[in-house]
Amino acid sequence: MPIEPNNQEINQIIDKKVVIVNVAVAVIHHKEQYLLGFRNATQHQGNRYEFVGGKIDANESAEQALVREVAEETGIAIDNDIIVKLGRLHHDYGDKQVVLQVYKIELAAQQYEQHKHCEYGLEGQALTWVDKSKLLAGEYPLPAANKTILEWLRLPMQITITYPLAHFSECADSAAAWLQYHQDNLAIESLVYIRTKEADAERSGSLAAQLMHGRPDVQVIVPYDADSQVVDVDKSTPIKDENISHQIVANHLTHTALMQWLESVSDTSVSEHCLSDDFPLIISCHDIASIEAANKLASARIQQQLLPVIGIFISPVLATHTHPDTVPLGWEAWSALAQLADMPVIGLGGLSPTMIDQALAHGGISVAGIRQFFNSEK
């Protein structure tokens, strides 16, 4: 089981002087159907929908509270289901400060059939099952702190990373070969991290744009480039091309760029330097220091009402072909790191799509990779 920090440690990390209410939140679903409760007008943040959950008692872990609260509110027993950590949210409502410890639970078909017609919970609150697409479209108003959870839910269970351009160096036209391979072999409607590892930013941007034009069904993650936020490098920059910019799900921030950001804010206010951009962020992390930096950046972005950090890659889980000399973390060490993150964790390094169950069991929500994630390699 993943190693879970206790509530006292979390409170100390967040703020040693402020009393914060810890709340366990259960994002319960069966396939594309998600369970929501409704808060009446007399409650805090009333007349809004909410995920099931409640306060964590002093003598219980977040997962124990989750099992108890779900049973008390809905009668659903989730103690034998896989409980996957999505993240932690620190939110100041003005009259109340809370830490939402958010978990995702997928019900078995039998559980869903048993409870899908229940219109009210055991405490009298209205319950409803809603389609994920409508939930993400904002058709069910949630408390302010829950908006980030919706962004987290957009991440799929697998992410394909493109081959670097150098992989096609023996071809007469490496760029054309790179483009043709990826257009032909990306899975339908997949999420793709376009990583060419090309030093020429304009050429890399042009390749990314061409791939997106050729595969309008895919969504993409593109490298974060501070310059691209203020400089329009013609239509080869995907962010500036209105015909394809809607395909961009997030910008990717490397481990090196993250630590450079942390150093840049060490003598200034974090809130003044949040890497403001037009998209959410996905960050690469390799150790405790980088995860703590990612948590700091994620918190600052939420405080400034910027689009959130929606996930982090933690790598390498296993040995890889591309970095054979790098010692892998292994699943247990990877799991311990995953529990420190305040956002969803994506496994990377030596993985295949079939390893998603291992990732879920160790505290992750998705797996990513190159070789085994293309149609031609399966």
C-alpha positions in Angstrom: 0.0 0.0 0.0 1.2 3.6 -0.7 2.8 5.4 2.2 0.5 8.1 3.4 1.7 11.1 5.4 -0.4 11.6 8.5 -2.7 14.6 9.0 -0.4 16.2 11.6 2.6 16.2 9.2 0.4 17.7 6.4 -0.8 20.5 8.7 2.8 21.2 9.7 3.9 21.4 6.1 1.1 23.7 5.1 1.2 26.2 7.9 2.5 25.7 11.4 0.4 28.6 12.8 -2.9 28.2 11.1 -5.5 25.6 12.1 -6.7 24.0 8.9 -9.6 21.6 8.5 -8.6 18.4 6.7 -11.4 17.0 4.5 -11.4 13.7 2.6 -13.0 13.9 -0.8 -14.2 10.9 -2.8 -14.5 11.2 -6.5 -16.7 8.2 -7.0 -17.5 6.9 -10.5 -18.4 4.0 -12.7 -16.8 4.4 -16.1 -18.1 7.8 -17.3 -20.8 8.3 -14.6 -19.8 10.4 -11.6 -21.6 10.7 -8.2 -22.4 14.1 -6.9 -24.3 15.3 -3.8 -26.1 18.7 -3.5 -25.5 21.2 -0.7 -28.6 23.0 0.5 -28.8 26.7 0.8 -28.1 26.8 4.5 -24.7 25.0 4.2 -21.3 26.6 3.6 -20.9 27.0 -0.2 -24.6 26.1 -0.5 -26.7 25.6 -3.6 -23.8 23.8 -5.3 -23.0 20.2 -6.2 -20.1 18.4 -4.4 -18.2 15.2 -4.3 -18.9 12.9 -1.4 -16.7 13.4 1.7 -16.2 14.9 5.1 -13.9 15.9 7.9 -11.0 13.6 8.8 -11.0 12.8 12.5 -7.8 13.2 14.5 -7.4 9.4 15.0 -7.9 8.3 11.4 -6.0 8.5 8.1 -7.5 10.2 5.0 -8.4 6.8 3.5 -10.1 5.6 6.7 -12.1 8.8 6.8 -13.0 8.3 3.1 -14.3 4.8 3.7 -16.3 6.0 6.7 -17.8 9.1 5.2 -18.8 7.4 2.0 -20.6 4.7 4.0 -22.3 7.2 6.3 -23.4 9.4 3.4 -24.3 7.0 0.7 -24.2 3.4 2.1 -21.6 2.5 -0.5 -18.8 0.3 0.9 -15.6 1.2 -0.9 -13.1 -0.5 1.5 -12.4 -3.3 -1.1 -12.2 -0.9 -4.1 -8.9 0.6 -5.3 -8.6 4.1 -3.8 -6.3 6.3 -5.9 -4.9 9.6 -4.6 -5.6 12.5 -7.0 -4.0 15.3 -4.9 -4.4 17.8 -2.1 -5.9 21.3 -2.3 -5.3 24.1 0.1 -8.1 26.6 -0.1 -8.9 29.8 1.9 -12.6 30.6 1.7 -12.1 33.7 3.9 -14.3 32.3 6.7 -12.8 28.8 6.5 -9.4 27.3 5.5 -9.4 23.7 4.3 -7.2 21.0 2.9 -9.1 18.8 0.6 -7.4 15.4 0.3 -8.9 14.0 -2.9 -9.2 10.4 -4.0 -10.7 8.7 -7.0 -12.7 5.5 -6.6 -14.1 3.4 -9.5 -17.0 1.3 -8.5 -17.6 -2.2 -9.8 -20.6 -2.8 -12.1 -22.5 -4.5 -9.3 -21.9 -1.6 -6.9 -23.1 0.9 -9.5 -26.2 -1.1 -10.4 -27.0 -1.3 -6.7 -26.8 2.4 -6.0 -27.5 4.2 -9.3 -31.2 4.7 -8.6 -30.7 6.2 -5.1 -31.9 9.8 -5.2 -31.0 10.7 -1.6 -28.2 9.8 0.7 -28.4 8.4 4.2 -28.2 11.9 5.6 -31.0 13.2 3.4 -28.9 15.0 0.9 -29.8 14.8 -2.8 -27.6 12.5 -4.9 -27.2 12.3 -8.7 -25.1 10.5 -11.2 -23.8 12.8 -14.0 -21.9 12.2 -17.2 -18.2 13.1 -17.1 -18.5 15.3 -20.2 -21.2 17.4 -18.6 -19.3 17.5 -15.3 -16.2 18.8 -17.1 -18.2 21.3 -19.1 -19.3 23.0 -15.9 -23.0 22.1 -16.1 -22.9 21.2 -12.4 -21.6 24.2 -10.3 -19.1 23.1 -7.7 -17.5 25.0 -4.7 -14.5 27.1 -5.8 -11.9 24.7 -4.5 -13.3 21.8 -6.6 -12.5 23.5 -10.0 -8.9 22.1 -9.9 -10.3 18.6 -9.4 -12.1 18.9 -12.7 -8.9 19.8 -14.4 -7.2 16.7 -12.8 -10.0 14.5 -14.2 -9.1 15.4 -17.7 -6.0 13.3 -17.6 -6.4 9.9 -19.3 -4.9 6.7 -18.0 -2.1 6.7 -20.5 0.0 9.3 -22.3 2.1 8.7 -25.4 5.4 10.5 -25.7 6.8 11.1 -29.2 10.1 9.8 -30.3 12.9 12.4 -30.4 13.8 13.7 -33.8 17.2 12.0 -33.6 15.5 8.6 -33.6 15.0 9.1 -37.4 18.5 10.5 -38.1 19.3 7.8 -40.5 16.4 8.8 -42.8 17.1 11.0 -45.7 14.6 13.6 -44.3 14.4 13.0 -40.6 11.7 15.6 -40.0 9.4 14.1 -42.7 10.0 10.6 -41.3 9.3 11.7 -37.7 6.0 13.4 -38.9 4.9 10.4 -41.0 5.5 7.9 -38.2 3.6 9.8 -35.6 0.7 10.6 -37.9 0.4 6.9 -38.8 0.9 5.3 -35.4 -0.7 7.5 -32.7 -3.8 5.9 -31.2 -7.1 7.6 -31.9 -7.9 10.5 -29.6 -4.8 9.9 -27.5 -3.0 12.4 -25.3 0.4 13.0 -26.7 3.4 14.8 -25.2 5.2 16.2 -28.3 8.9 16.1 -27.3 11.3 16.3 -30.3 14.4 17.2 -28.2 15.2 19.6 -31.1 17.5 22.5 -30.1 15.9 24.7 -32.8 12.7 25.9 -31.1 11.2 27.2 -34.3 11.8 23.8 -36.1 10.4 21.9 -33.1 7.3 24.2 -33.0 6.8 23.7 -36.7 6.9 19.9 -36.4 4.4 20.0 -33.5 2.1 22.2 -35.5 2.2 19.9 -38.5 1.5 16.9 -36.4 -1.5 18.6 -34.8 -2.9 19.6 -38.2 -2.4 16.1 -39.5 -4.0 14.5 -36.4 -6.8 16.8 -35.3 -8.2 14.0 -33.1 -5.4 14.0 -30.6 -4.8 16.3 -27.7 -1.2 17.4 -26.9 1.2 18.5 -24.2 3.8 20.9 -25.6 7.1 22.1 -23.9 6.8 25.3 -21.8 8.6 28.1 -23.5 8.7 31.4 -21.7 9.5 33.3 -24.9 6.5 31.9 -26.7 4.2 33.6 -24.2 5.3 37.0 -25.4 6.9 36.6 -28.8 4.8 35.4 -31.8 7.3 33.2 -33.8 5.0 33.0 -36.8 2.4 30.3 -37.3 4.9 27.5 -36.6 4.3 28.0 -32.9 1.3 25.8 -32.0 0.2 28.1 -29.1 -0.3 31.0 -31.6 -2.2 29.0 -34.3 -5.9 29.4 -33.6 -6.7 26.4 -35.8 -4.9 23.9 -33.5 -4.4 25.7 -30.1 -7.6 24.1 -28.8 -5.8 20.7 -29.0 -3.2 21.8 -26.4 -4.1 20.4 -22.9 -1.0 21.6 -21.0 2.5 22.9 -21.2 5.3 20.7 -19.9 7.9 22.1 -17.5 11.1 20.1 -17.2 12.8 19.2 -13.9 15.6 21.7 -14.7 13.2 24.5 -15.5 11.3 23.8 -12.3 14.4 24.1 -10.1 15.4 27.3 -12.0 12.0 28.7 -11.2 12.4 27.8 -7.5 15.8 29.5 -7.4 14.4 32.6 -9.1 11.7 33.1 -6.4 14.0 32.4 -3.4 14.5 36.1 -2.8 11.2 37.4 -4.1 7.5 36.7 -3.6 6.4 33.4 -5.1 3.0 34.9 -6.0 4.8 37.4 -8.4 6.4 34.6 -10.4 4.0 31.8 -11.2 5.1 31.1 -14.8 1.9 32.7 -16.0 0.7 31.1 -19.3 -2.4 30.2 -21.2 -2.4 26.5 -20.3 -2.2 24.2 -17.2 1.2 22.7 -16.4 2.5 19.2 -16.2 5.9 18.9 -14.5 8.8 16.4 -14.5 10.0 15.5 -11.0 12.7 13.0 -9.9 13.1 13.4 -6.2 11.7 15.0 -3.0 13.2 18.4 -3.7 11.5 18.7 -7.1 8.2 17.4 -5.8 8.2 20.0 -3.0 9.0 22.7 -5.6 6.1 21.5 -7.8 3.8 21.7 -4.8 4.9 25.2 -4.1 4.3 26.3 -7.7 0.9 24.5 -7.8 -0.2 26.4 -4.6 1.0 29.7 -6.0 -0.8 29.3 -9.2 -4.1 28.5 -7.4 -3.6 31.5 -5.2 -3.2 33.7 -8.3 -6.2 32.0 -10.0 -4.0 30.7 -12.8 -4.7 27.4 -14.6 -3.4 24.6 -12.2 -0.6 22.1 -12.3 -2.7 19.1 -13.4 0.0 16.4 -13.0 3.6 15.5 -12.5 5.7 12.8 -14.2 7.8 11.0 -11.6 10.6 8.9 -13.2 12.2 6.6 -13.9 10.0 3.9 -12.4 11.8 1.0 -14.2 15.0 0.7 -16.3 14.7 2.3 -19.7 16.3 1.8 -23.1 17.1 5.5 -23.5 18.8 5.9 -20.1 20.3 2.5 -19.3 22.8 3.9 -16.8 20.1 5.6 -14.7 19.2 3.7 -11.6 15.4 3.2 -11.6 13.3 4.1 -8.5 11.3 0.8 -8.4 7.6 0.7 -7.5 8.0 1.1 -3.8 10.2 4.1 -3.8 8.1 5.6 -6.6 5.0 5.1 -4.5 6.6 6.9 -1.5 7.4 9.9 -3.7 4.0 9.9 -5.3 2.4 10.3 -1.8 4.2 13.6 -1.3 2.7 15.2 -4.4 -0.2 17.6 -4.2 -1.4 16.7 -7.7 -2.0 13.6 -9.8 1.1 11.5 -10.5 2.0 9.9 -13.8 4.4 7.0 -14.0 7.2 7.2 -16.6 10.2 5.1 -17.4 10.2 1.5 -18.7 6.4 1.2 -18.5 3.7 0.0 -20.9 -0.1 0.6 -21.0 -0.6 -2.8 -19.4 1.1 -1.6 -16.2 -1.7 0.9 -15.3 -3.0 -1.4 -12.6 0.4 -1.4 -10.9 0.5 2.4 -11.1 -3.0 2.7 -9.6 -2.0 0.3 -6.8 1.1 2.4 -6.0 -0.5 5.9 -5.9 -0.5 7.0 -9.6 -3.3 7.8 -11.9 -1.7 7.3 -15.3 1.3 5.8 -17.2 3.4 7.4 -20.0 6.0 6.2 -22.4 7.3 5.9 -25.9 8.0 2.5 -27.3 5.1 0.5 -26.2 2.5 3.2 -26.5 2.3 3.3 -30.3 0.0 1.2 -32.5 3.0 -0.1 -34.4 4.7 -1.4 -31.2 1.7 -3.3 -29.8 
